[in-house]
Amino acid sequence: MSGSQDFTGRVAVITGGAGGIGGATAIVLARRGARVLLVDRDRGALERAATRVATEADAAGRVGVFVADVTDEAQVRAYVEHAREELGGIDAFYNNAGIEGAVAHITEYPTEVFDQVIAVNVRGVFLGLKHVLPGMIARGRGAVVNTASIAAATGLAGSAAYGAAKHAVVGLTKMAVADLKDSGVRVNAVLPGMIDTRMLRALVEQLVGDVDEGLAAVAGAAPLGRVGTPFEVAEVVAFLLSDAASYVTGAEYLVEGGALATLDNGG
Ligand SMILES: NC(=O)c1ccc[n+]([C@@H]2O[C@H](COP(=O)([O-])OP(=O)(O)OC[C@H]3O[C@@H](n4cnc5c(N)ncnc54)[C@H](O)[C@@H]3O)[C@@H](O)[C@H]2O)c1
């Protein structure tokens, strides 16, 4: 692809790169010419994702993997250093790794699960920003997208930890933008709704029991009448990471089929 969404010669790092949305974003960016580094804590899934990127984006030689836990500062520093030393720095950073935690009323929410969700979804996003941004600031350019959720924009029953964490991701996005004044670096958030990945299937299984029945039930919450695909999020992320979004920073992009545009938003 040529033009303002061309990533030829650019380096993109994607956390949660072995997952549904991260993996789809890797394919979209690689198809547009990027060299991609997939970061995840799950080595087996990472290798499968890298093979898929190489095949589907015809990107053999432009896709690498790095095993890291985004909650561990030394491991975050290690993937950032790897990207700098082996790939010449990071142009586009998709700060996306996340976990769903439990579905439980706030009065019964397990405290240790609350702590885990905050560790991955807030501390992980913070550490990514902390260690990726210095290289971008030094070069005077770069773009970051953080993955929040519709749970950053409304209440969702049973989602105390996840919703609090995703509100914090939007908060971190705005704080980073404020800190990045005059730097040339952009940071935005994407707020997916119901997207068909392992995470959504795990959530509807907890809620409804049967996955297919659960997916059919949540599909009705969006005016578009269906759940979204990981590629429908990836397209928006790729836009935000590209020069086509050169005047977009601090934004919250909903990718949720219109669910929040109606009063009956399933909350
Ligand atoms: N699927 C949805 O409906 C939906 C909706 C809104 C937001 N999101 C968000 O999108 C992002 C991607 O989720 P997904 O739907 O692709 O789910 P997914 O489970 O397929 O992908 C998440 C990935 O993050 C990785 N990960 C988890 N903890 C990690 C850690 N500590 N260190 C490194 N990697 C870790 C997992 O191994 C997995 O590969 C998450 O932040 C999620 O909260 C998803």
The ligand as an SDF file (V2000), in Angstrom:
LIG
                    3D

 44 48  0  0  0  0  0  0  0  0999 V2000
  -12.3970   -9.1810   22.5050 N   0  0  0  0  0  0  0  0  0  0  0  0
  -13.1220   -8.1780   22.9490 C   0  0  0  0  0  0  0  0  0  0  0  0
  -14.3640   -8.2220   22.8650 O   0  0  0  0  0  0  0  0  0  0  0  0
  -12.4670   -6.9680   23.5510 C   0  0  0  0  0  0  0  0  0  0  0  0
  -13.2850   -5.8490   23.8250 C   0  0  0  0  0  0  0  0  0  0  0  0
  -12.7060   -4.7120   24.3720 C   0  0  0  0  0  0  0  0  0  0  0  0
  -11.3540   -4.6740   24.6290 C   0  0  0  0  0  0  0  0  0  0  0  0
  -10.5820   -5.7730   24.3700 N   0  0  0  0  0  0  0  0  0  0  0  0
   -9.1630   -5.6650   24.6760 C   0  0  0  0  0  0  0  0  0  0  0  0
   -8.3970   -5.9890   23.5300 O   0  0  0  0  0  0  0  0  0  0  0  0
   -7.1030   -6.4340   23.9450 C   0  0  0  0  0  0  0  0  0  0  0  0
   -6.7830   -7.7110   23.2060 C   0  0  0  0  0  0  0  0  0  0  0  0
   -7.6990   -8.7230   23.6240 O   0  0  0  0  0  0  0  0  0  0  0  0
   -8.1980   -9.9160   22.6760 P   0  0  0  0  0  0  0  0  0  0  0  0
   -9.6590   -9.8110   22.5910 O   0  0  0  0  0  0  0  0  0  0  0  0
   -7.3780   -9.9620   21.4490 O   0  0  0  0  0  0  0  0  0  0  0  0
   -7.9180  -11.1620   23.6440 O   0  0  0  0  0  0  0  0  0  0  0  0
   -6.8400  -12.3260   23.5710 P   0  0  0  0  0  0  0  0  0  0  0  0
   -6.9590  -13.0720   24.8450 O   0  0  0  0  0  0  0  0  0  0  0  0
   -6.9970  -13.0590   22.2830 O   0  0  0  0  0  0  0  0  0  0  0  0
   -5.4400  -11.5440   23.5140 O   0  0  0  0  0  0  0  0  0  0  0  0
   -4.8010  -11.0130   24.6470 C   0  0  0  0  0  0  0  0  0  0  0  0
   -3.3330  -11.3640   24.5730 C   0  0  0  0  0  0  0  0  0  0  0  0
   -2.6600  -10.7070   25.6580 O   0  0  0  0  0  0  0  0  0  0  0  0
   -1.6950  -11.6140   26.1490 C   0  0  0  0  0  0  0  0  0  0  0  0
   -1.3500  -11.2810   27.5250 N   0  0  0  0  0  0  0  0  0  0  0  0
   -2.1510  -11.3590   28.6160 C   0  0  0  0  0  0  0  0  0  0  0  0
   -1.4670  -11.0260   29.7130 N   0  0  0  0  0  0  0  0  0  0  0  0
   -0.2050  -10.7260   29.3100 C   0  0  0  0  0  0  0  0  0  0  0  0
    0.9660  -10.3120   30.0040 C   0  0  0  0  0  0  0  0  0  0  0  0
    0.9850  -10.1490   31.3450 N   0  0  0  0  0  0  0  0  0  0  0  0
    2.0880  -10.0910   29.2930 N   0  0  0  0  0  0  0  0  0  0  0  0
    2.0850  -10.2690   27.9380 C   0  0  0  0  0  0  0  0  0  0  0  0
    1.0170  -10.6660   27.2370 N   0  0  0  0  0  0  0  0  0  0  0  0
   -0.1200  -10.8980   27.9220 C   0  0  0  0  0  0  0  0  0  0  0  0
   -2.3580  -12.9800   26.0430 C   0  0  0  0  0  0  0  0  0  0  0  0
   -1.3990  -14.0470   26.1050 O   0  0  0  0  0  0  0  0  0  0  0  0
   -3.0790  -12.8630   24.7190 C   0  0  0  0  0  0  0  0  0  0  0  0
   -2.2890  -13.3470   23.6400 O   0  0  0  0  0  0  0  0  0  0  0  0
   -7.1650   -6.5700   25.4620 C   0  0  0  0  0  0  0  0  0  0  0  0
   -6.5730   -5.4210   26.0700 O   0  0  0  0  0  0  0  0  0  0  0  0
   -8.6580   -6.5950   25.7390 C   0  0  0  0  0  0  0  0  0  0  0  0
   -8.9620   -6.1620   27.0460 O   0  0  0  0  0  0  0  0  0  0  0  0
  -11.1040   -6.9090   23.8290 C   0  0  0  0  0  0  0  0  0  0  0  0
  1  2  1  0
  2  3  2  0
  2  4  1  0
  4  5  1  0
  4 44  2  0
  5  6  2  0
  6  7  1  0
  7  8  2  0
  8  9  1  0
  8 44  1  0
  9 10  1  0
  9 42  1  0
 10 11  1  0
 11 12  1  0
 11 40  1  0
 12 13  1  0
 13 14  1  0
 14 15  2  0
 14 16  1  0
 14 17  1  0
 17 18  1  0
 18 19  2  0
 18 20  1  0
 18 21  1  0
 21 22  1  0
 22 23  1  0
 23 24  1  0
 23 38  1  0
 24 25  1  0
 25 26  1  0
 25 36  1  0
 26 27  1  0
 26 35  1  0
 27 28  2  0
 28 29  1  0
 29 30  1  0
 29 35  2  0
 30 31  1  0
 30 32  2  0
 32 33  1  0
 33 34  2  0
 34 35  1  0
 36 37  1  0
 36 38  1  0
 38 39  1  0
 40 41  1  0
 40 42  1  0
 42 43  1  0
M  CHG  2   8   1  16  -1
M  END
$$$$
